[in-house]
């Protein structure tokens, strides 16, 4: 049976062209679909990112004090340290607060969490200690303010710290000391500008539990009264030019022995220790310093 001419024409000419056109349309539709999916994913990712940033900003604003500025306020890096919560600037662990080299600069003692026992606020720009700084934190046992620019401490700044055992004020600009807590076992004021007039006669005498006393690299002209409990005394690099029979011993009691004093450093002072042999008879070891 003869195949109609029309059938042959469709089979060999029109059919391949139709299939080819259909394939191109399918390819284009597939390509457009992939592009749409990719664009949709990018939009979704950008939306999620924006949402996360908004949530982060919202959470941060919740941490700000009630009177802190809102959207128009400075960013965390532009804000002053005193405007931010302590535990946002510092590391707060159970009973301990670490505020070292804080950015932005910390110029005052931060408000501490209740029942804080240890404060480390080293190498900041704290200028002054007030009576209010530690007034509510009677649980403090150790304070380290090394490397600030403290030049003034108000009377009563430490008066309520009945549990304080260690106080470090090294590398500051102090010219005088306030009354110190009675339970101190260690006090460090190395590298300040202390002179003898800036230390009251009974500043250390009443500290009957004091073990370590560091007053090196200051401007002291004389040795202050040292309690019997002290074992280590550092006075190197001051302006001490004389000692007497009552500086470390009791000049009226030739049999007196100072039982606890193990180390006295007086090197770097103008005093010639060899000129005062009777001033050290009660000690277990001679002070370190200049004898020749």
C-alpha positions, 0 to 999 in steps of 0.5 A, spaced: 500 500 500 502 506 498 504 511 503 501 518 502 505 523 500 503 528 506 504 522 511 512 522 508 512 529 508 510 530 516 515 524 518 521 526 515 520 534 515 516 537 520 517 531 525 524 533 527 523 540 527 517 540 532 521 535 536 527 540 536 523 546 537 519 542 543 526 541 546 529 548 546 522 550 549 523 545 555 531 547 556 529 554 556 523 553 561 528 549 565 534 554 565 529 559 567 526 555 573 533 554 575 535 561 575 528 563 579 530 558 584 537 561 585 534 568 585 529 565 590 534 562 595 538 568 595 532 573 597 531 568 602 538 568 605 538 576 605 532 576 608 534 571 614 541 575 615 537 581 615 532 578 620 538 575 625 541 582 625 535 585 627 534 580 632 542 581 635 540 589 635 534 588 639 537 583 644 543 588 645 538 594 646 535 590 651 541 589 655 542 597 655 540 601 661 533 604 661 535 611 660 540 609 654 539 612 647 535 607 642 536 607 635 539 614 634 544 612 640 552 610 639 554 604 637 557 599 642 564 601 640 562 609 640 559 608 647 562 610 653 564 604 658 560 607 663 554 607 659 554 600 658 553 594 663 559 591 666 558 584 664 557 586 657 564 590 657 567 585 662 568 577 663 563 576 669 564 569 672 561 566 679 564 571 684 569 574 679 569 580 674 575 581 669 575 588 666 582 588 663 584 593 657 577 595 656 575 598 650 572 603 650 576 606 655 574 605 662 575 611 667 571 609 673 570 603 677 564 599 674 558 597 678 559 590 680 554 584 680 552 583 687 556 578 691 562 579 687 569 577 691 574 578 686 575 584 681 581 585 676 580 592 673 588 592 670 590 597 665 584 601 664 584 609 665 580 609 672 582 616 675 579 616 682 576 611 687 570 614 691 567 612 697 561 609 693 565 605 688 565 599 693 560 601 698 555 596 696 559 590 695 562 588 702 563 581 699 570 583 696 576 579 698 581 581 692 581 588 688 587 589 683 587 596 679 594 595 676 596 600 671 591 605 671 592 613 672 589 613 679 591 619 683 586 620 688 582 615 693 577 618 697 577 617 705 572 611 706 573 608 699 575 601 703 571 602 709 566 597 708 570 592 705 571 588 711 573 581 708 578 584 703 585 581 704 589 583 697 589 590 694 593 592 689 594 599 686 601 598 683 603 602 677 598 608 678 599 616 680 598 616 688 601 621 692 598 619 699 594 613 701 587 612 705 585 608 711 586 601 709 582 595 710 584 591 717 584 584 714 589 586 709 594 580 708 597 583 702 598 590 699 601 592 693 603 600 691 609 599 687 610 604 682 606 610 684 608 617 687 608 616 694 612 620 699 612 619 707 607 625 708 602 621 704 602 615 709 599 616 715 603 614 722 598 608 723 596 606 716 600 599 716 600 599 724 593 597 725 594 591 719 595 586 724 594 580 719 599 584 713 604 579 710 606 582 704 607 589 703 610 592 697 612 600 696 618 599 691 619 605 686 616 611 690 618 617 693 618 615 701 624 619 705 623 614 711 621 607 712 613 607 715 611 603 721 611 596 719 606 591 723 609 585 726 606 580 722 609 582 715 614 577 712 616 580 706 617 588 705 619 591 699 622 598 699 627 599 693 628 605 689 625 610 694 629 616 697 630 613 704 636 616 707 636 613 714 634 608 718 634 608 726 634 603 732 626 603 732 625 602 724 625 594 724 627 593 732 626 596 739 632 600 740 630 599 748 630 592 748 636 588 746 633 581 746 627 583 742 627 578 736 622 580 730 620 573 728 616 573 721 620 578 717 624 574 712 625 579 706 627 586 706 629 590 700 632 597 700 636 597 694 636 603 690 636 608 696 641 613 698 641 610 705 648 606 707 646 601 711 653 599 714 652 605 718 646 603 722 649 596 724 644 596 731 638 597 727 638 590 724 640 586 730 633 583 731 632 581 724 633 574 722 637 576 715 640 583 713 636 588 709 638 587 701 641 594 699 648 598 699 653 597 704 659 599 701 
